[in-house]
Amino acid sequence: MELGNGFSGVAGTWGNVQSLMLNYGASWMTWFFFND
């Protein structure tokens, strides 16, 4: 399902942002858990 390069670019960027947030969140939660 291709809706154009513009949409694809935005979707790709949002995917990267979500990955970074997920990685950061997992790291923060791990640190918080072990430093409670």
N, C-alpha and C positions, 0 to 999 in steps of 0.2 A: 504494500500500500504506500505509494510514493505521492506525496502532496506538493512536491517542489523542493528545490534546494534550500530556500529560506526556512521552511518549516523543518526540514531535516536537520539543518544547522542548529536551530533553536532546540529541537528535541535532543540532539547530541550534546549540546552544552548543558542543558538541564540534567541529562543523565550523568554527566561528569560532576555537576554540582551535588547531585544526590549521592553519588559515590563518595565524594569528599566528606559530606555531612555524615554519612553512615560510618565511614572510617573514623572520623573525629568523635562521633557520638560513642562508638564502641570503645575507643581508647579512653575517653573521659569516664565512661561508666565503669570500665575496668579499674582505672585509677581510683575512682571514688569508692568502689567496692573494697579494694585492698587497703585503702587509707581511711576507712570509716572509723 
